[in-house]
């Protein structure tokens, strides 16, 4: 679809929504998977000054009903699948809802909806908007301080909060991000598959739209040749689209890294030796600022082909990226990884590392749209006077800092403030360290810090980041109780690695049997302890007991967010009995 055609589609859709009674400054909701229609609908709402309320497509019924009622929505844009599986069940709980617009073409009639709710197809609304009497109607363009989006956060620390993002916030955020990606333009192709209800994906796509790039729509289940919904022997979306730009969350990058490394383990001795030699040689050359075209062509071309073979920039955000995975991406995928740091509350912008910076564990310098300062956190032992590097809670200030939380005065007063120069700031709750060259390193999080019985502070996020590098660990949640003296861990094991470990110790049975086997728990703990010591964790930071989890955590289960961040409170509630067992309570 050309830009001209997309513009006309958005214009007609906005006009059609107005004909259905949607008014400027009145909220409209979108509850839909990432797809072209989502972007067209959002542009229509921006054009006609309809504040767009976004929900993750994995949210449960009660959370959606709460969000729709809080924002007093009368019109919602959704997909056929989500309407039938989620939305239909809660319609009686949302009395203000009058119009449902379905982005799919079929069916065209929707009988059986309660209390006079009208269901329309997107195409029908566009046809209505294109009628002369509607198309000629004067539209109200938005002002800089008008709300563009009310984005409900993924809720890793409780009930999702609606963040109010103005049009000027969006412009500032995308300007800051775009400035860090060189040579953006019409020759670029971006692959879209992360949730558009997440600020990382929304700003990434808007950067592409602002620079005339192509956008191809995919999904996590169809991304690569090996993806779950790609038939064996068929090609994945990356192979077909051959994107030059890609945004990714660490969870997906870790998965690629582990899959390739498992294949390396299966190679012959000669192949493996060649791969390791090439890997180390390229790492050494990158550190000196040199390129390795021969190595890339002979050794890494097959790995690079996993993402289509043309990727020139990978942007990582949403959570910390491990050093091992970042190094792997730089070397094997032959493209720089810009590791970024930002929040919904700062419109996704904060910092992004320079693409020529191959150091790991850092998130780069502040973007042109914002400033960063550190605030002392005495309780955690972090001060801006620390030597050699200042440390403290990260505060982000600038035109990208959003308008606050929707109908939430308490959090607005605690998390946002305006300084004497009139600049707006957000207190992130993350602990950072500013290094000698001005780059930021995230070293802790206030909410992840737990004080053990003996007074030692444990950073749960730090423990998890180091243990995720262990091939046996697909995912892990560290847990500590202040009334206890040690850390415990819930481990989602890698199936292949766990089966190999079980075979080595003569243990057989179903996958569930193995995960419930106390002997396997002890063996996994030994492997994890070795990985923790290699990662230089202190003894008190290493989990003393673990529970193996048979089923991987997904957003649908409600234990991780859509960007795969752990929901600690929900995990604690879900595994309360296991926590009591591991801590040996009666």
C-alpha positions as CSV (number, residue, x, y, z in Angstrom):
1,X,0.0,0.0,0.0
2,X,1.4,3.4,-1.0
3,X,1.7,6.4,1.4
4,X,-0.9,8.2,-0.6
5,X,-3.4,5.2,-0.4
6,X,-2.7,4.8,3.4
7,X,-3.3,8.6,3.9
8,X,-6.7,8.4,2.0
9,X,-7.7,5.3,4.0
10,X,-6.9,7.1,7.3
11,X,-8.7,10.3,6.3
12,X,-11.8,8.4,5.2
13,X,-11.8,6.3,8.4
14,X,-11.5,9.4,10.6
15,X,-14.3,11.0,8.7
16,X,-16.4,7.8,9.0
17,X,-15.8,7.7,12.8
18,X,-17.0,11.4,13.0
19,X,-20.1,10.4,11.1
20,X,-20.8,7.7,13.7
21,X,-20.8,10.3,16.4
22,X,-17.1,10.2,17.6
23,X,-16.2,13.8,18.7
24,X,-12.8,15.6,19.0
25,X,-11.3,15.4,22.6
26,X,-13.5,12.3,23.3
27,X,-11.6,9.1,23.9
28,X,-11.8,6.2,21.5
29,X,-10.2,2.8,22.2
30,X,-8.2,0.3,20.1
31,X,-7.9,-3.3,21.2
32,X,-6.2,-5.1,18.4
33,X,-3.2,-7.1,17.4
34,X,-0.3,-5.4,15.5
35,X,-1.3,-5.0,11.9
36,X,-1.5,-2.4,9.2
37,X,-5.1,-1.5,10.1
38,X,-3.9,-0.6,13.7
39,X,-1.6,2.1,12.2
40,X,-4.2,3.4,9.7
41,X,-6.8,3.7,12.5
42,X,-4.3,5.5,14.8
43,X,-3.3,8.0,12.1
44,X,-7.1,8.6,11.5
45,X,-7.6,9.4,15.2
46,X,-4.5,11.7,15.4
47,X,-5.8,13.5,12.3
48,X,-9.2,14.1,13.7
49,X,-8.1,14.8,17.3
50,X,-9.7,11.7,18.8
51,X,-7.6,10.7,21.9
52,X,-6.7,7.0,21.3
53,X,-6.8,4.6,24.3
54,X,-4.6,1.6,23.7
55,X,-4.9,-1.9,25.2
56,X,-2.6,-4.9,24.9
57,X,-4.3,-7.7,22.9
58,X,-3.5,-10.1,25.7
59,X,-5.3,-8.2,28.5
60,X,-8.0,-10.1,30.3
61,X,-11.7,-9.2,30.4
62,X,-11.7,-7.4,33.8
63,X,-8.7,-5.2,32.9
64,X,-10.3,-4.2,29.6
65,X,-13.7,-3.4,31.2
66,X,-11.9,-1.3,33.9
67,X,-9.9,0.6,31.2
68,X,-13.0,1.2,29.0
69,X,-15.1,2.5,31.9
70,X,-12.4,4.7,33.3
71,X,-11.8,6.4,29.9
72,X,-15.6,6.6,29.2
73,X,-15.3,5.1,25.7
74,X,-18.3,4.9,23.3
75,X,-16.4,3.6,20.2
76,X,-13.8,0.8,20.1
77,X,-11.7,-0.6,17.2
78,X,-10.9,-4.3,17.4
79,X,-10.4,-7.5,15.4
80,X,-12.9,-10.3,14.7
81,X,-10.9,-12.8,16.9
82,X,-10.6,-10.5,19.9
83,X,-14.3,-9.4,19.6
84,X,-15.4,-13.1,19.7
85,X,-12.9,-14.4,22.3
86,X,-12.6,-11.4,24.8
87,X,-14.7,-8.4,24.1
88,X,-18.1,-10.1,23.7
89,X,-17.9,-11.5,27.3
90,X,-17.7,-8.0,28.9
91,X,-20.1,-5.9,26.8
92,X,-22.7,-5.8,29.6
93,X,-20.1,-4.4,32.0
94,X,-19.3,-1.4,29.7
95,X,-22.6,0.5,29.5
96,X,-21.3,3.5,27.5
97,X,-20.1,1.4,24.6
98,X,-22.2,2.0,21.5
99,X,-20.1,1.2,18.4
100,X,-17.6,-1.6,17.7
101,X,-15.5,-1.3,14.5
102,X,-14.0,-4.5,13.3
103,X,-10.9,-4.2,11.1
104,X,-11.4,-7.6,9.3
105,X,-13.5,-7.7,6.1
106,X,-15.8,-10.6,6.9
107,X,-18.5,-11.2,8.1
108,X,-20.3,-8.0,7.1
109,X,-23.3,-8.5,9.4
110,X,-23.0,-9.0,13.1
111,X,-26.2,-10.3,14.7
112,X,-26.8,-11.1,18.4
113,X,-25.2,-8.2,20.1
114,X,-26.8,-6.8,23.3
115,X,-28.6,-3.6,24.1
116,X,-28.3,-2.0,20.6
117,X,-24.6,-2.1,20.2
118,X,-23.7,-1.5,16.5
119,X,-20.9,-3.5,14.9
120,X,-19.3,-2.2,11.7
121,X,-16.6,-3.3,9.4
122,X,-13.6,-0.9,8.9
123,X,-14.3,-0.8,5.2
124,X,-17.9,0.2,5.7
125,X,-16.8,3.1,8.0
126,X,-14.3,4.2,5.4
127,X,-17.1,4.2,2.7
128,X,-19.3,6.2,5.0
129,X,-16.4,8.7,5.6
130,X,-15.8,9.0,1.8
131,X,-19.4,10.2,1.1
132,X,-19.3,13.8,-0.1
133,X,-21.4,15.2,2.8
134,X,-19.0,13.6,5.3
135,X,-15.7,14.1,3.4
136,X,-16.3,17.8,3.0
137,X,-17.0,18.3,6.8
138,X,-14.4,20.5,8.5
139,X,-12.1,18.5,10.8
140,X,-10.5,19.8,14.0
141,X,-6.7,19.4,13.8
142,X,-5.0,18.7,17.1
143,X,-2.9,21.3,19.1
144,X,0.6,20.4,20.6
145,X,-0.8,19.9,24.1
146,X,-3.9,17.9,23.1
147,X,-3.8,14.2,24.1
148,X,-2.8,11.9,21.2
149,X,-2.7,8.6,23.2
150,X,-3.7,7.2,26.5
151,X,-1.5,4.2,26.7
152,X,-2.1,1.6,29.4
153,X,1.2,0.4,30.7
154,X,1.9,-3.4,30.8
155,X,1.4,-3.3,34.5
156,X,4.5,-5.2,35.8
157,X,3.9,-3.6,39.3
158,X,0.1,-3.9,39.6
159,X,-3.0,-2.5,37.9
160,X,-2.1,-1.0,34.4
161,X,-2.0,2.8,34.5
162,X,-3.1,5.0,31.6
163,X,-0.3,7.3,30.5
164,X,-1.5,10.5,28.8
165,X,0.8,11.2,25.8
166,X,0.3,14.6,24.0
167,X,1.0,15.2,20.3
168,X,4.1,17.3,21.2
169,X,5.4,14.4,23.5
170,X,5.1,12.1,20.5
171,X,7.0,14.5,18.2
172,X,9.7,15.0,20.8
173,X,10.1,11.2,21.4
174,X,10.3,10.2,17.8
175,X,12.7,13.0,17.0
176,X,15.0,11.9,19.7
177,X,14.9,8.2,18.6
178,X,15.3,9.1,14.8
179,X,18.4,11.2,15.5
180,X,20.3,8.1,16.7
181,X,19.6,6.0,13.6
182,X,21.7,7.1,10.7
183,X,20.5,7.4,7.1
184,X,16.8,6.7,7.7
185,X,14.9,6.9,4.5
186,X,12.9,5.4,1.7
187,X,15.4,2.5,1.2
188,X,14.6,1.1,4.6
189,X,12.2,-1.7,5.4
190,X,11.0,-2.2,9.0
191,X,9.5,-5.4,10.3
192,X,6.6,-4.8,12.7
193,X,5.7,-7.6,15.1
194,X,5.9,-6.2,18.7
195,X,2.6,-5.0,20.3
196,X,1.6,-1.6,19.0
197,X,0.1,-0.9,22.4
198,X,3.7,-0.8,23.6
199,X,5.5,2.5,23.4
200,X,8.6,1.0,21.8
201,X,6.7,-0.3,18.8
202,X,4.5,2.7,18.4
203,X,7.4,5.2,18.4
204,X,9.5,2.9,16.1
205,X,6.7,2.8,13.5
206,X,6.1,6.5,13.7
207,X,9.8,7.1,13.1
208,X,9.5,5.0,10.0
209,X,6.4,6.8,8.8
210,X,8.1,10.2,9.3
211,X,11.0,9.1,7.1
212,X,9.1,7.3,4.3
213,X,10.4,3.8,5.2
214,X,8.4,0.7,4.3
215,X,6.7,-1.3,7.1
216,X,6.0,-5.0,6.8
217,X,3.6,-6.5,9.4
218,X,4.5,-9.8,11.1
219,X,3.9,-11.6,14.4
220,X,6.2,-13.3,17.0
221,X,4.8,-16.7,15.8
222,X,5.7,-16.1,12.1
223,X,8.9,-14.1,12.4
224,X,11.6,-16.6,11.4
225,X,11.7,-19.9,9.4
226,X,11.7,-21.8,12.7
227,X,8.7,-19.9,14.3
228,X,5.8,-21.9,15.7
229,X,3.2,-20.9,13.1
230,X,5.5,-21.5,10.1
231,X,5.0,-24.9,8.4
232,X,8.3,-26.9,8.3
233,X,10.0,-26.1,5.0
234,X,8.2,-22.8,4.5
235,X,9.8,-19.4,4.9
236,X,9.3,-17.0,7.8
237,X,8.4,-13.3,7.4
238,X,12.0,-12.1,7.9
239,X,13.3,-14.3,5.0
240,X,10.6,-13.0,2.7
241,X,10.6,-9.3,3.8
242,X,14.4,-8.9,4.3
243,X,14.1,-6.0,6.7
244,X,16.8,-3.4,7.2
245,X,15.4,-2.2,10.5
246,X,14.1,-4.1,13.5
247,X,13.1,-3.4,17.1
248,X,13.3,-6.3,19.5
249,X,12.8,-7.1,23.2
250,X,15.7,-9.0,24.9
251,X,13.4,-12.1,25.3
252,X,13.3,-12.6,21.5
253,X,17.0,-11.9,21.1
254,X,17.9,-14.3,23.9
255,X,15.8,-17.0,22.1
256,X,17.7,-16.5,18.8
257,X,21.1,-16.5,20.6
258,X,20.3,-19.8,22.4
259,X,19.0,-21.5,19.3
260,X,22.1,-20.7,17.3
261,X,24.4,-21.7,20.2
262,X,22.6,-25.0,20.5
263,X,23.3,-25.6,16.8
264,X,26.9,-24.7,17.3
265,X,27.1,-27.4,20.0
266,X,25.9,-30.0,17.5
267,X,28.6,-29.1,14.9
268,X,31.5,-31.3,14.1
269,X,34.8,-30.6,16.0
270,X,36.2,-28.8,12.9
271,X,33.1,-26.7,12.3
272,X,32.9,-25.7,15.9
273,X,36.6,-24.8,16.1
274,X,36.2,-22.7,13.0
275,X,33.1,-20.9,14.4
276,X,34.8,-20.1,17.8
277,X,38.0,-18.9,16.0
278,X,36.0,-16.6,13.7
279,X,33.9,-15.4,16.6
280,X,36.9,-14.4,18.8
281,X,38.7,-12.9,15.8
282,X,35.8,-10.7,14.9
283,X,35.3,-9.6,18.5
284,X,38.9,-8.6,18.6
285,X,38.7,-6.7,15.3
286,X,35.4,-4.9,16.3
287,X,37.2,-3.7,19.5
288,X,39.9,-2.1,17.3
289,X,37.3,-0.5,15.0
290,X,37.9,-2.8,12.0
291,X,35.4,-4.7,9.8
292,X,35.6,-8.4,8.8
293,X,33.9,-8.8,5.4
294,X,35.5,-12.2,4.7
295,X,34.5,-13.7,8.1
296,X,31.0,-12.3,7.6
297,X,30.6,-14.0,4.2
298,X,32.2,-17.4,5.0
299,X,31.1,-18.0,8.6
300,X,28.2,-15.7,9.7
301,X,26.1,-15.5,6.5
302,X,23.8,-18.3,7.5
303,X,23.2,-16.8,11.0
304,X,22.6,-13.4,9.4
305,X,20.0,-15.0,7.1
306,X,17.8,-15.7,10.2
307,X,16.7,-12.1,10.1
308,X,16.6,-11.9,6.3
309,X,20.2,-11.0,5.7
310,X,19.8,-7.2,5.2
311,X,19.4,-6.0,8.8
312,X,21.5,-2.9,9.3
313,X,20.1,-1.6,12.7
314,X,18.6,-3.6,15.6
315,X,17.0,-1.5,18.3
316,X,16.7,-3.2,21.7
317,X,14.4,-2.0,24.5
318,X,11.9,-3.0,27.1
319,X,14.3,-4.7,29.4
320,X,18.1,-5.1,30.0
321,X,19.9,-7.0,27.2
322,X,22.6,-9.5,28.5
323,X,26.2,-8.8,27.4
324,X,26.5,-12.3,25.8
325,X,23.4,-11.8,23.7
326,X,24.4,-8.2,22.6
327,X,27.9,-9.5,21.7
328,X,26.4,-12.4,19.7
329,X,24.1,-10.0,17.8
330,X,27.0,-7.6,16.9
331,X,29.2,-10.5,15.7
332,X,26.9,-13.2,14.2
333,X,24.1,-11.0,12.8
334,X,26.7,-8.5,11.4
335,X,24.7,-5.5,12.5
336,X,25.0,-3.0,15.3
337,X,22.6,-3.2,18.3
338,X,21.4,0.1,19.7
339,X,20.4,-0.6,23.2
340,X,17.9,1.9,24.4
341,X,16.3,3.0,27.7
342,X,13.0,4.7,28.0
343,X,9.5,4.3,29.5
344,X,5.9,4.8,28.5
345,X,6.0,7.9,30.8
346,X,8.9,9.4,28.7
347,X,7.2,8.4,25.4
348,X,9.8,5.6,24.9
349,X,12.7,8.0,24.7
350,X,15.6,8.4,27.1
351,X,18.9,7.1,25.8
352,X,20.1,4.9,22.9
353,X,23.7,3.8,22.5
354,X,25.6,5.0,19.5
355,X,25.7,2.3,16.8
356,X,29.5,2.3,16.6
357,X,29.7,1.7,20.4
358,X,30.3,-2.1,20.8
359,X,30.6,-2.0,24.6
360,X,28.0,-4.1,26.5
361,X,25.8,-3.4,29.4
362,X,25.3,0.3,28.7
363,X,22.3,2.1,27.2
364,X,24.1,5.1,25.7
365,X,23.8,8.9,26.2
366,X,20.7,11.0,26.5
367,X,18.7,11.7,23.3
368,X,18.4,15.2,21.9
369,X,14.8,15.4,23.3
370,X,15.7,15.0,27.0
371,X,18.1,15.5,29.9
372,X,19.0,13.0,32.6
373,X,20.0,13.6,36.2
374,X,20.7,11.3,39.2
375,X,18.9,11.6,42.5
376,X,20.6,10.2,45.7
377,X,18.9,7.0,47.0
378,X,20.5,6.8,50.5
379,X,18.6,3.7,51.6
380,X,20.0,1.7,48.7
381,X,23.5,3.1,49.1
382,X,23.6,5.1,45.8
383,X,24.8,8.7,45.7
384,X,25.6,11.2,42.9
385,X,28.9,11.8,44.8
386,X,30.0,8.1,44.4
387,X,33.5,7.6,42.9
388,X,34.6,6.8,40.3
389,X,31.1,7.1,38.7
390,X,28.0,9.0,40.1
391,X,25.1,6.8,40.9
392,X,21.4,7.3,41.8
393,X,17.8,7.1,40.8
394,X,17.4,8.2,37.1
395,X,15.2,11.2,36.5
396,X,14.3,12.1,32.9
397,X,13.3,15.6,31.9
398,X,12.3,17.2,28.7
399,X,9.4,17.8,26.1
400,X,9.1,14.0,25.8
401,X,8.0,13.6,29.4
402,X,4.3,12.8,29.3
403,X,1.3,14.6,30.9
404,X,0.9,12.0,33.7
405,X,-1.5,9.2,34.6
406,X,-5.1,9.4,33.6
407,X,-7.3,10.1,36.6
408,X,-4.5,9.2,39.0
409,X,-3.6,12.2,41.2
410,X,-1.6,10.2,43.8
411,X,0.9,8.8,41.3
412,X,1.1,12.0,39.3
413,X,2.3,13.9,42.4
414,X,4.8,11.2,43.4
415,X,6.3,10.4,40.0
416,X,6.2,13.6,38.0
417,X,7.4,17.2,38.9
418,X,8.2,20.5,37.2
419,X,11.4,22.3,38.0
420,X,11.9,26.0,38.5
421,X,12.6,26.5,34.7
422,X,9.2,24.9,33.9
423,X,10.7,21.6,32.6
424,X,8.8,18.5,33.4
425,X,10.6,15.5,35.0
426,X,9.8,11.8,35.6
427,X,11.2,9.8,38.5
428,X,11.9,6.3,36.9
429,X,12.6,4.2,40.0
430,X,15.6,2.7,38.1
431,X,19.1,3.2,39.5
432,X,21.8,4.3,37.0
433,X,25.5,5.0,36.8
434,X,26.9,7.8,34.6
435,X,30.2,6.7,33.1
436,X,33.2,8.9,32.2
437,X,32.1,9.3,28.6
438,X,28.6,10.4,29.6
439,X,26.9,7.0,28.9
440,X,24.3,5.6,31.2
441,X,24.4,2.1,32.7
442,X,21.3,0.7,34.5
443,X,22.6,-1.0,37.6
444,X,19.5,-1.6,39.7
445,X,15.8,-1.0,40.3
446,X,14.3,0.3,43.5
447,X,11.4,-2.1,43.4
448,X,13.7,-5.1,42.6
449,X,15.8,-4.5,45.7
450,X,15.1,-6.8,48.7
451,X,16.8,-6.7,52.1
452,X,17.6,-10.2,53.5
453,X,17.3,-11.2,57.1
454,X,21.0,-10.5,57.7
455,X,20.8,-7.0,56.2
456,X,22.3,-7.7,52.7
457,X,20.5,-6.1,49.8
458,X,19.8,-8.3,46.8
459,X,19.0,-7.0,43.3
460,X,16.6,-9.6,41.9
461,X,16.9,-8.1,38.4
462,X,20.7,-8.4,38.5
463,X,20.5,-12.1,39.6
464,X,18.1,-12.9,36.8
465,X,20.1,-11.1,34.1
466,X,23.3,-13.2,35.0
467,X,21.5,-16.5,35.3
468,X,19.6,-16.1,32.0
469,X,23.0,-16.5,30.3
470,X,23.1,-20.1,31.5
471,X,22.0,-22.4,28.5
472,X,19.9,-24.5,30.9
473,X,17.7,-21.4,31.8
474,X,15.0,-20.2,29.3
475,X,13.5,-17.9,31.9
476,X,13.9,-17.2,35.7
477,X,12.3,-15.3,38.4
478,X,14.4,-14.8,41.6
479,X,12.4,-14.3,44.8
480,X,13.5,-13.2,48.3
481,X,11.6,-12.6,51.5
482,X,13.0,-10.1,54.0
483,X,12.2,-12.5,56.8
484,X,14.4,-15.2,55.3
485,X,18.2,-15.5,54.9
486,X,18.4,-16.7,51.3
487,X,17.1,-16.2,47.7
488,X,15.0,-18.8,45.8
489,X,14.4,-19.1,42.1
490,X,11.6,-20.3,39.8
491,X,13.2,-21.6,36.6
492,X,11.7,-22.3,33.2
493,X,14.3,-24.8,31.9
494,X,15.5,-25.2,28.3
495,X,13.9,-28.5,27.2
496,X,16.8,-29.9,25.3
497,X,19.3,-29.1,28.0
498,X,17.2,-30.5,30.8
499,X,16.5,-33.7,28.9
500,X,20.3,-34.1,28.3
501,X,20.9,-33.5,32.1
502,X,18.2,-36.1,33.0
503,X,19.7,-38.7,30.7
504,X,23.2,-38.1,32.2
505,X,21.8,-38.9,35.6
506,X,19.6,-41.8,34.5
507,X,16.3,-40.0,35.1
508,X,13.3,-40.7,32.8
509,X,9.7,-39.8,32.6
510,X,7.4,-37.2,31.1
511,X,8.4,-33.5,30.9
512,X,6.1,-32.8,33.9
513,X,7.7,-35.7,35.9
514,X,11.2,-34.3,35.3
515,X,10.2,-30.8,36.4
516,X,8.6,-32.1,39.6
517,X,11.6,-34.4,40.4
518,X,13.5,-33.2,43.5
519,X,16.8,-34.8,42.2
520,X,16.5,-32.7,39.0
521,X,15.9,-29.6,41.1
522,X,19.2,-30.3,42.9
523,X,21.1,-31.0,39.6
524,X,19.8,-27.8,38.0
525,X,20.7,-25.8,41.2
526,X,24.3,-27.1,40.8
527,X,24.5,-25.8,37.2
528,X,22.9,-22.5,38.1
529,X,25.3,-22.0,41.1
530,X,28.3,-22.5,38.7
531,X,26.8,-20.0,36.3
532,X,26.2,-17.5,39.2
533,X,29.8,-17.8,40.4
534,X,31.1,-17.4,36.8
535,X,29.0,-14.3,36.6
536,X,30.6,-13.0,39.9
537,X,27.5,-13.0,42.0
538,X,28.0,-12.9,45.7
539,X,27.2,-16.0,47.7
540,X,24.1,-14.4,49.3
541,X,22.7,-13.4,45.8
542,X,22.8,-17.0,44.5
543,X,19.5,-18.9,44.8
544,X,19.8,-21.7,47.4
545,X,16.7,-23.6,46.2
546,X,14.9,-23.7,42.9
547,X,11.5,-24.9,41.5
548,X,11.4,-26.1,37.9
549,X,8.4,-24.7,35.9
550,X,7.2,-27.0,33.1
551,X,5.1,-24.4,31.2
552,X,6.9,-21.3,29.8
553,X,5.5,-18.0,31.0
554,X,3.4,-16.1,28.4
555,X,1.4,-12.8,28.6
556,X,-1.8,-14.9,28.3
557,X,-1.0,-16.5,31.6
558,X,-0.8,-13.1,33.2
559,X,2.7,-13.8,34.8
560,X,4.7,-11.6,32.3
561,X,3.8,-8.4,30.5
562,X,3.6,-8.2,26.7
563,X,7.2,-7.2,26.5
564,X,8.0,-10.3,28.7
565,X,8.9,-8.4,31.8
566,X,8.1,-10.4,35.0
567,X,5.0,-9.6,37.0
568,X,6.5,-10.3,40.4
569,X,3.4,-9.8,42.4
570,X,1.4,-12.2,40.2
571,X,4.2,-14.8,40.2
572,X,4.4,-14.6,44.0
573,X,0.6,-15.1,44.3
574,X,0.6,-17.9,41.7
575,X,3.4,-19.9,43.3
576,X,2.6,-19.1,47.0
577,X,2.6,-22.7,48.1
578,X,5.9,-23.4,46.3
579,X,7.4,-20.4,48.1
580,X,6.3,-21.8,51.4
581,X,7.8,-25.2,50.5
582,X,11.1,-23.8,49.4
583,X,11.4,-21.7,52.6
584,X,10.4,-24.8,54.6
585,X,7.4,-23.3,56.4
586,X,5.1,-25.7,58.3
